[in-house]
Amino acid sequence: MAKSTIRFKDSVAEFDRISKQTAARKFAPVYLLMGEESYFIDRLCEQLAATVLNEAERSFNQITLYGKDSDAGTVVNFCRQMPMMGSYEVIILKEAQQLRDLDKLSLYTSKPSATTVLVICHKEKNLDKRSSLYKSIADKGVVFESVRPRDYEIGPWLSDFIAQKGCSISSKALSMLTDHLGTDISKISNELTKLLVSLPEGTKQITDAHIEENVGISKDFNNFELCKAVAAKDMKRSLTIAEHFARNPKDNPLLVTILALFGQFREIFIINYLRWQSRRKQVPFPSDAELMRIVKTNNIYALGELKQNSAQWPNTKVFNILGLLREYDAKSKGVNAGGATEGELLRELLLKIFMQ
């Protein structure tokens, strides 16, 4: 099967479009919500379940089925029923990837009822786009493909998510959250919801102090501060943070730290290369706006520090460091680690970086 060309930003834009249509009560007869990122699938399913019917109608006309406990024939029979005392019947099929004879739903989706809204939640993977079921839903209804974000995509999404809540977030607080929570949008959303509720009334910006107090991430000992110390060649500060990580390994997994360092040195490599291109080939050095796009950051202050620190790390050294990070990425997963703890591996890695 051909690899999907849908990107995370495409999923976000389509999620917003379907959400707005649902709020405006413009419903399709069939929705296929599929993909690896469950957050958007769950949110759209919840919105449809809460919007199509009012509270009184749901008791009679809304049915939730689960793929592992049902079959295609049962789903089709429910979809062909007429609504009782209302305009619509809503059938929600969860865990559709576990439904027996799933493709047989095309017998219904090729000619869906105008009075039924069928919502198919197909998680973990995409439905085969060559199947008759996919083709019939794409023709008669709405297909939503939910793509997981890459590490560099989560920050901008998170900033927008917080802005929609009427707040903003500092660059350090943003980095602390993304480094600690990774790209699990459901987990990030849950933590943010709890955080926003606990903030003092009138708070307009989430700071590192808020993150430390409410999420439990230290504002002084985190991957953001470690990367900053390493880039500035502050060995003492770097090893102090590493010692804190060693005492709290569950809160500071080595793999996440390596990914943060890799991202930073990758950005340094890019900036150094662009500088070399500018000097040797007389190619204009990119503006800050263009540079932010290239290195995938939306923080002008972080970009300024990156440009300043990159001069201390020539690309001959950066190339070796990227190799070290790949080596220790494997060791963090148990390959040739020699029984060393994560704390010992991190100290060893940092010393090797500073020896370059």
DRENDO-1510 file (C-alpha; in Angstrom, 1 decimal, always signed):
<recs>
REC; n; res; u; v; w
REC; 1; MET; +0.0; +0.0; +0.0 .
REC; 2; ALA; +1.3; +3.5; -0.9 .
REC; 3; LYS; +2.5; +5.6; +2.1 .
REC; 4; SER; +0.1; +8.3; +3.1 .
REC; 5; THR; +1.0; +11.8; +1.9 .
REC; 6; ILE; -1.2; +13.4; +4.6 .
REC; 7; ARG; +0.9; +15.5; +7.1 .
REC; 8; PHE; +0.2; +16.5; +10.6 .
REC; 9; LYS; -0.7; +20.0; +9.7 .
REC; 10; ASP; -3.2; +18.7; +7.1 .
REC; 11; SER; -4.9; +16.6; +9.8 .
REC; 12; VAL; -5.1; +19.7; +12.1 .
REC; 13; ALA; -6.7; +21.8; +9.3 .
REC; 14; GLU; -9.2; +19.0; +8.4 .
REC; 15; PHE; -10.0; +18.5; +12.0 .
REC; 16; ASP; -10.8; +22.2; +12.3 .
REC; 17; ARG; -12.9; +22.1; +9.1 .
REC; 18; ILE; -15.0; +19.1; +10.2 .
REC; 19; SER; -15.4; +20.6; +13.7 .
REC; 20; LYS; -16.7; +23.9; +12.4 .
REC; 21; GLN; -19.2; +22.1; +10.0 .
REC; 22; THR; -20.4; +19.9; +12.9 .
REC; 23; ALA; -20.9; +23.0; +15.1 .
REC; 24; ALA; -22.9; +24.5; +12.2 .
REC; 25; ARG; -25.0; +21.3; +12.1 .
REC; 26; LYS; -23.9; +20.4; +8.6 .
REC; 27; PHE; -23.7; +16.6; +8.9 .
REC; 28; ALA; -22.5; +13.9; +6.5 .
REC; 29; PRO; -24.2; +10.5; +6.4 .
REC; 30; VAL; -21.0; +8.7; +7.1 .
REC; 31; TYR; -17.7; +9.7; +8.9 .
REC; 32; LEU; -14.6; +7.5; +8.7 .
REC; 33; LEU; -12.2; +8.7; +11.4 .
REC; 34; MET; -9.0; +6.8; +11.0 .
REC; 35; GLY; -5.3; +6.9; +11.7 .
REC; 36; GLU; -2.6; +6.5; +14.3 .
REC; 37; GLU; -3.3; +9.6; +16.4 .
REC; 38; SER; -6.3; +8.9; +18.5 .
REC; 39; TYR; -6.7; +12.4; +20.0 .
REC; 40; PHE; -8.4; +13.9; +16.9 .
REC; 41; ILE; -10.5; +10.8; +16.3 .
REC; 42; ASP; -11.9; +10.9; +19.9 .
REC; 43; ARG; -12.6; +14.7; +19.8 .
REC; 44; LEU; -14.5; +14.5; +16.6 .
REC; 45; CYS; -16.5; +11.5; +17.7 .
REC; 46; GLU; -17.3; +13.2; +21.0 .
REC; 47; GLN; -18.4; +16.3; +19.2 .
REC; 48; LEU; -20.7; +14.5; +16.8 .
REC; 49; ALA; -22.2; +12.4; +19.6 .
REC; 50; ALA; -23.0; +15.6; +21.5 .
REC; 51; THR; -24.2; +17.7; +18.6 .
REC; 52; VAL; -26.3; +15.7; +16.1 .
REC; 53; LEU; -29.0; +14.8; +18.7 .
REC; 54; ASN; -30.2; +16.7; +21.8 .
REC; 55; GLU; -30.1; +15.0; +25.2 .
REC; 56; ALA; -33.6; +13.7; +25.0 .
REC; 57; GLU; -33.2; +12.2; +21.5 .
REC; 58; ARG; -30.0; +10.4; +22.4 .
REC; 59; SER; -31.8; +7.9; +24.6 .
REC; 60; PHE; -33.8; +6.6; +21.6 .
REC; 61; ASN; -31.7; +7.4; +18.6 .
REC; 62; GLN; -28.0; +7.1; +19.5 .
REC; 63; ILE; -26.3; +3.7; +19.6 .
REC; 64; THR; -22.6; +2.9; +20.3 .
REC; 65; LEU; -21.2; -0.4; +19.0 .
REC; 66; TYR; -17.7; -1.9; +19.5 .
REC; 67; GLY; -15.9; -3.7; +16.7 .
REC; 68; LYS; -14.7; -6.6; +18.9 .
REC; 69; ASP; -18.2; -7.3; +20.1 .
REC; 70; SER; -20.1; -6.9; +16.8 .
REC; 71; ASP; -20.1; -7.7; +13.1 .
REC; 72; ALA; -20.8; -5.8; +9.8 .
REC; 73; GLY; -24.4; -7.2; +9.5 .
REC; 74; THR; -25.4; -5.9; +13.0 .
REC; 75; VAL; -24.0; -2.4; +12.2 .
REC; 76; VAL; -25.8; -2.3; +8.8 .
REC; 77; ASN; -29.1; -3.4; +10.4 .
REC; 78; PHE; -28.9; -0.6; +13.0 .
REC; 79; CYS; -28.0; +2.0; +10.3 .
REC; 80; ARG; -31.1; +1.1; +8.3 .
REC; 81; GLN; -33.5; +1.7; +11.2 .
REC; 82; MET; -35.7; +4.8; +11.1 .
REC; 83; PRO; -35.2; +7.4; +13.9 .
REC; 84; MET; -37.8; +7.5; +16.7 .
REC; 85; MET; -39.2; +11.0; +17.4 .
REC; 86; GLY; -36.4; +12.9; +15.7 .
REC; 87; SER; -34.7; +13.7; +12.4 .
REC; 88; TYR; -31.6; +11.5; +12.8 .
REC; 89; GLU; -30.3; +8.3; +14.2 .
REC; 90; VAL; -26.6; +8.2; +15.2 .
REC; 91; ILE; -24.6; +5.0; +15.1 .
REC; 92; ILE; -21.1; +5.2; +16.5 .
REC; 93; LEU; -18.8; +2.3; +15.7 .
REC; 94; LYS; -15.7; +2.3; +18.0 .
REC; 95; GLU; -12.7; +0.0; +17.5 .
REC; 96; ALA; -13.8; -0.6; +13.9 .
REC; 97; GLN; -10.4; -2.1; +13.1 .
REC; 98; GLN; -11.5; -5.1; +15.1 .
REC; 99; LEU; -14.9; -5.6; +13.3 .
REC; 100; ARG; -15.4; -8.9; +11.6 .
REC; 101; ASP; -15.9; -8.5; +7.8 .
REC; 102; LEU; -15.4; -4.7; +8.0 .
REC; 103; ASP; -15.4; -4.2; +4.3 .
REC; 104; LYS; -19.0; -5.5; +4.1 .
REC; 105; LEU; -20.1; -2.2; +5.6 .
REC; 106; SER; -19.7; -0.9; +2.0 .
REC; 107; LEU; -23.1; -2.6; +1.3 .
REC; 108; TYR; -24.5; +0.2; +3.4 .
REC; 109; THR; -22.0; +3.1; +2.9 .
REC; 110; SER; -22.4; +3.0; -0.9 .
REC; 111; LYS; -26.0; +4.0; -0.4 .
REC; 112; PRO; -26.4; +5.5; +3.1 .
REC; 113; SER; -29.6; +6.5; +4.7 .
REC; 114; ALA; -30.3; +10.3; +4.8 .
REC; 115; THR; -31.7; +9.9; +8.3 .
REC; 116; THR; -28.6; +8.1; +9.8 .
REC; 117; VAL; -25.2; +9.5; +10.8 .
REC; 118; LEU; -22.7; +6.7; +11.0 .
REC; 119; VAL; -19.4; +7.4; +12.7 .
REC; 120; ILE; -16.7; +4.8; +12.2 .
REC; 121; CYS; -13.6; +5.2; +14.5 .
REC; 122; HIS; -10.8; +3.2; +13.0 .
REC; 123; LYS; -7.7; +3.6; +15.2 .
REC; 124; GLU; -4.1; +2.5; +15.1 .
REC; 125; LYS; -3.8; +2.4; +11.3 .
REC; 126; ASN; -5.6; +3.6; +8.2 .
REC; 127; LEU; -8.3; +1.7; +6.4 .
REC; 128; ASP; -7.0; +0.3; +3.0 .
REC; 129; LYS; -7.7; +3.1; +0.5 .
REC; 130; ARG; -8.1; +0.5; -2.2 .
REC; 131; SER; -11.1; -1.1; -0.4 .
REC; 132; SER; -14.7; -0.7; -1.5 .
REC; 133; LEU; -15.5; +0.6; +2.0 .
REC; 134; TYR; -13.0; +3.4; +1.9 .
REC; 135; LYS; -14.0; +4.4; -1.7 .
REC; 136; SER; -17.7; +4.5; -0.9 .
REC; 137; ILE; -17.2; +6.7; +2.2 .
REC; 138; ALA; -14.9; +9.0; +0.3 .
REC; 139; ASP; -17.7; +9.4; -2.3 .
REC; 140; LYS; -20.7; +9.7; +0.0 .
REC; 141; GLY; -19.3; +10.9; +3.3 .
REC; 142; VAL; -16.3; +12.3; +5.1 .
REC; 143; VAL; -12.9; +10.7; +5.5 .
REC; 144; PHE; -10.6; +12.1; +8.2 .
REC; 145; GLU; -7.0; +10.8; +8.5 .
REC; 146; SER; -5.4; +11.5; +11.8 .
REC; 147; VAL; -1.6; +11.7; +11.6 .
REC; 148; ARG; +0.8; +11.7; +14.6 .
REC; 149; PRO; +3.0; +14.8; +14.9 .
REC; 150; ARG; +6.7; +14.7; +14.6 .
REC; 151; ASP; +8.7; +16.2; +17.4 .
REC; 152; TYR; +9.2; +19.6; +15.7 .
REC; 153; GLU; +5.5; +19.9; +14.9 .
REC; 154; ILE; +4.2; +19.5; +18.5 .
REC; 155; GLY; +5.4; +22.9; +19.7 .
REC; 156; PRO; +3.5; +25.1; +17.1 .
REC; 157; TRP; +0.3; +23.0; +17.6 .
REC; 158; LEU; +0.6; +23.3; +21.4 .
REC; 159; SER; +1.0; +27.1; +21.2 .
REC; 160; ASP; -2.1; +27.3; +19.0 .
REC; 161; PHE; -4.0; +25.0; +21.3 .
REC; 162; ILE; -3.2; +27.2; +24.3 .
REC; 163; ALA; -4.0; +30.4; +22.3 .
REC; 164; GLN; -7.5; +29.0; +21.6 .
REC; 165; LYS; -7.9; +28.8; +25.4 .
REC; 166; GLY; -7.2; +32.5; +25.7 .
REC; 167; CYS; -3.7; +32.1; +27.0 .
REC; 168; SER; -0.1; +32.0; +25.8 .
REC; 169; ILE; +3.0; +30.1; +26.9 .
REC; 170; SER; +6.7; +31.1; +27.3 .
REC; 171; SER; +9.3; +29.4; +25.1 .
REC; 172; LYS; +10.9; +27.7; +28.1 .
REC; 173; ALA; +7.6; +26.4; +29.5 .
REC; 174; LEU; +6.7; +25.1; +26.0 .
REC; 175; SER; +10.0; +23.3; +25.7 .
REC; 176; MET; +9.6; +21.8; +29.2 .
REC; 177; LEU; +6.2; +20.4; +28.3 .
REC; 178; THR; +7.2; +19.0; +24.9 .
REC; 179; ASP; +10.4; +17.5; +26.2 .
REC; 180; HIS; +8.6; +15.9; +29.2 .
REC; 181; LEU; +5.4; +14.7; +27.4 .
REC; 182; GLY; +6.8; +14.0; +23.9 .
REC; 183; THR; +4.3; +14.0; +21.1 .
REC; 184; ASP; +1.4; +12.2; +22.9 .
REC; 185; ILE; -1.3; +14.8; +22.1 .
REC; 186; SER; -3.9; +13.1; +24.4 .
REC; 187; LYS; -1.5; +13.2; +27.3 .
REC; 188; ILE; -0.5; +16.8; +26.6 .
REC; 189; SER; -4.1; +17.8; +26.3 .
REC; 190; ASN; -5.0; +16.2; +29.6 .
REC; 191; GLU; -2.1; +17.9; +31.4 .
REC; 192; LEU; -2.9; +21.3; +29.9 .
REC; 193; THR; -6.6; +21.1; +30.8 .
REC; 194; LYS; -5.6; +20.4; +34.4 .
REC; 195; LEU; -3.0; +23.1; +34.3 .
REC; 196; LEU; -5.3; +25.8; +32.9 .
REC; 197; VAL; -8.0; +25.1; +35.5 .
REC; 198; SER; -5.4; +25.4; +38.3 .
REC; 199; LEU; -3.9; +28.8; +37.1 .
REC; 200; PRO; -4.8; +31.9; +39.1 .
REC; 201; GLU; -7.7; +33.8; +37.7 .
REC; 202; GLY; -6.6; +36.4; +35.1 .
REC; 203; THR; -3.4; +34.5; +34.1 .
REC; 204; LYS; -2.5; +35.3; +30.5 .
REC; 205; GLN; +0.8; +33.4; +30.0 .
REC; 206; ILE; +1.9; +30.0; +31.2 .
REC; 207; THR; +5.5; +30.2; +32.6 .
REC; 208; ASP; +8.1; +27.7; +33.6 .
REC; 209; ALA; +7.1; +28.3; +37.2 .
REC; 210; HIS; +3.5; +27.2; +36.4 .
REC; 211; ILE; +4.8; +24.1; +34.8 .
REC; 212; GLU; +7.0; +23.3; +37.8 .
REC; 213; GLU; +4.2; +23.8; +40.3 .
REC; 214; ASN; +1.4; +22.1; +38.5 .
REC; 215; VAL; +2.9; +19.5; +36.2 .
REC; 216; GLY; +5.9; +18.5; +38.3 .
REC; 217; ILE; +8.7; +19.4; +35.9 .
REC; 218; SER; +11.7; +21.2; +37.4 .
REC; 219; LYS; +12.2; +24.6; +35.9 .
REC; 220; ASP; +16.0; +24.4; +36.6 .
REC; 221; PHE; +16.7; +20.8; +35.7 .
REC; 222; ASN; +15.1; +19.8; +32.4 .
REC; 223; ASN; +16.1; +19.1; +28.8 .
REC; 224; PHE; +15.6; +22.8; +27.8 .
REC; 225; GLU; +18.2; +23.9; +30.4 .
REC; 226; LEU; +20.5; +21.0; +29.6 .
REC; 227; CYS; +20.5; +21.8; +25.9 .
REC; 228; LYS; +21.1; +25.4; +26.7 .
REC; 229; ALA; +24.1; +24.6; +28.9 .
REC; 230; VAL; +25.6; +22.2; +26.4 .
REC; 231; ALA; +25.3; +24.7; +23.5 .
REC; 232; ALA; +27.0; +27.4; +25.7 .
REC; 233; LYS; +29.8; +24.9; +26.5 .
REC; 234; ASP; +28.9; +25.1; +30.2 .
REC; 235; MET; +30.2; +21.7; +31.3 .
REC; 236; LYS; +29.7; +22.3; +35.1 .
REC; 237; ARG; +26.0; +23.2; +34.6 .
REC; 238; SER; +25.5; +20.4; +32.1 .
REC; 239; LEU; +26.9; +17.7; +34.5 .
REC; 240; THR; +24.9; +19.2; +37.4 .
REC; 241; ILE; +21.7; +18.7; +35.4 .
REC; 242; ALA; +22.8; +15.3; +34.4 .
REC; 243; GLU; +23.3; +14.4; +38.1 .
REC; 244; HIS; +19.7; +15.5; +38.8 .
REC; 245; PHE; +18.5; +13.4; +35.9 .
REC; 246; ALA; +20.4; +10.4; +37.3 .
REC; 247; ARG; +18.6; +10.8; +40.7 .
REC; 248; ASN; +15.2; +11.0; +38.9 .
REC; 249; PRO; +15.4; +8.6; +35.9 .
REC; 250; LYS; +11.7; +8.0; +35.6 .
REC; 251; ASP; +11.0; +11.7; +35.1 .
REC; 252; ASN; +14.0; +12.2; +32.8 .
REC; 253; PRO; +14.3; +9.2; +30.4 .
REC; 254; LEU; +17.6; +9.2; +28.6 .
REC; 255; LEU; +16.0; +8.6; +25.2 .
REC; 256; VAL; +14.0; +11.9; +25.5 .
REC; 257; THR; +17.2; +13.8; +26.5 .
REC; 258; ILE; +19.1; +12.3; +23.5 .
REC; 259; LEU; +16.3; +13.4; +21.1 .
REC; 260; ALA; +16.4; +16.9; +22.5 .
REC; 261; LEU; +20.2; +17.1; +22.1 .
REC; 262; PHE; +20.0; +15.6; +18.6 .
REC; 263; GLY; +17.4; +18.2; +17.6 .
REC; 264; GLN; +19.6; +21.1; +18.9 .
REC; 265; PHE; +22.8; +19.9; +17.2 .
REC; 266; ARG; +20.9; +19.2; +14.0 .
REC; 267; GLU; +19.8; +22.9; +14.0 .
REC; 268; ILE; +23.4; +24.0; +14.7 .
REC; 269; PHE; +24.6; +21.9; +11.8 .
REC; 270; ILE; +22.1; +23.6; +9.5 .
REC; 271; ILE; +22.9; +27.1; +10.5 .
REC; 272; ASN; +26.7; +26.4; +10.2 .
REC; 273; TYR; +26.1; +25.0; +6.7 .
REC; 274; LEU; +24.1; +28.0; +5.7 .
REC; 275; ARG; +26.9; +30.3; +6.9 .
REC; 276; TRP; +29.4; +28.3; +4.9 .
REC; 277; GLN; +27.2; +28.5; +1.8 .
REC; 278; SER; +27.0; +32.3; +2.3 .
REC; 279; ARG; +30.8; +32.7; +2.6 .
REC; 280; ARG; +31.9; +30.3; +0.0 .
REC; 281; LYS; +29.2; +30.4; -2.6 .
REC; 282; GLN; +28.0; +34.0; -2.1 .
REC; 283; VAL; +24.5; +32.8; -1.3 .
REC; 284; PRO; +22.6; +35.3; +0.9 .
REC; 285; PHE; +22.3; +34.1; +4.5 .
REC; 286; PRO; +18.5; +33.6; +5.2 .
REC; 287; SER; +16.5; +36.2; +7.1 .
REC; 288; ASP; +15.4; +35.3; +10.6 .
REC; 289; ALA; +11.9; +34.6; +9.3 .
REC; 290; GLU; +13.2; +32.2; +6.7 .
REC; 291; LEU; +15.6; +30.7; +9.2 .
REC; 292; MET; +12.8; +30.0; +11.6 .
REC; 293; ARG; +11.0; +28.1; +8.9 .
REC; 294; ILE; +14.1; +26.1; +8.0 .
REC; 295; VAL; +15.0; +25.0; +11.5 .
REC; 296; LYS; +11.3; +24.7; +12.4 .
REC; 297; THR; +11.1; +27.0; +15.4 .
REC; 298; ASN; +8.6; +29.9; +16.0 .
REC; 299; ASN; +10.7; +31.5; +18.7 .
REC; 300; ILE; +12.8; +34.5; +17.6 .
REC; 301; TYR; +14.7; +34.6; +21.0 .
REC; 302; ALA; +15.6; +30.9; +20.8 .
REC; 303; LEU; +16.8; +31.4; +17.3 .
REC; 304; GLY; +19.1; +34.3; +18.4 .
REC; 305; GLU; +20.7; +32.0; +21.0 .
REC; 306; LEU; +21.0; +29.2; +18.4 .
REC; 307; LYS; +22.8; +31.6; +16.0 .
REC; 308; GLN; +25.2; +32.8; +18.7 .
REC; 309; ASN; +26.0; +29.3; +20.1 .
REC; 310; SER; +26.4; +27.7; +16.7 .
REC; 311; ALA; +29.7; +29.6; +16.1 .
REC; 312; GLN; +31.2; +27.6; +19.0 .
REC; 313; TRP; +30.5; +24.3; +17.4 .
REC; 314; PRO; +32.1; +23.9; +13.9 .
REC; 315; ASN; +30.4; +21.3; +11.8 .
REC; 316; THR; +33.3; +18.9; +11.9 .
REC; 317; LYS; +32.6; +18.6; +15.6 .
REC; 318; VAL; +28.9; +18.6; +15.2 .
REC; 319; PHE; +29.0; +15.7; +12.7 .
REC; 320; ASN; +30.9; +13.6; +15.3 .
REC; 321; ILE; +28.5; +14.6; +18.0 .
REC; 322; LEU; +25.5; +13.5; +15.9 .
REC; 323; GLY; +27.2; +10.2; +15.5 .
REC; 324; LEU; +27.7; +10.0; +19.3 .
REC; 325; LEU; +24.0; +10.7; +19.8 .
REC; 326; ARG; +23.1; +7.9; +17.5 .
REC; 327; GLU; +25.4; +5.6; +19.3 .
REC; 328; TYR; +23.9; +6.5; +22.7 .
REC; 329; ASP; +20.4; +6.3; +21.4 .
REC; 330; ALA; +21.1; +2.6; +20.7 .
REC; 331; LYS; +22.7; +2.2; +24.2 .
REC; 332; SER; +19.6; +3.8; +25.8 .
REC; 333; LYS; +17.7; +0.9; +24.3 .
REC; 334; GLY; +20.1; -1.7; +25.7 .
REC; 335; VAL; +22.4; -2.1; +22.7 .
REC; 336; ASN; +26.1; -2.5; +23.9 .
REC; 337; ALA; +25.2; -0.5; +27.1 .
REC; 338; GLY; +27.4; -2.8; +29.2 .
REC; 339; GLY; +25.1; -2.7; +32.2 .
REC; 340; ALA; +25.5; +1.1; +32.7 .
REC; 341; THR; +22.6; +3.0; +34.1 .
REC; 342; GLU; +20.9; +5.8; +32.2 .
REC; 343; GLY; +22.6; +8.4; +34.4 .
REC; 344; GLU; +26.0; +6.9; +33.8 .
REC; 345; LEU; +25.4; +6.8; +30.0 .
REC; 346; LEU; +24.3; +10.5; +30.0 .
REC; 347; ARG; +27.4; +11.6; +31.9 .
REC; 348; GLU; +29.6; +9.6; +29.6 .
REC; 349; LEU; +27.9; +11.1; +26.6 .
REC; 350; LEU; +28.2; +14.7; +27.8 .
REC; 351; LEU; +31.9; +14.2; +28.5 .
REC; 352; LYS; +32.5; +12.9; +25.0 .
REC; 353; ILE; +30.6; +15.8; +23.6 .
REC; 354; PHE; +32.7; +18.4; +25.4 .
REC; 355; MET; +35.9; +16.5; +24.4 .
REC; 356; GLN; +35.1; +17.2; +20.7 .
</recs>
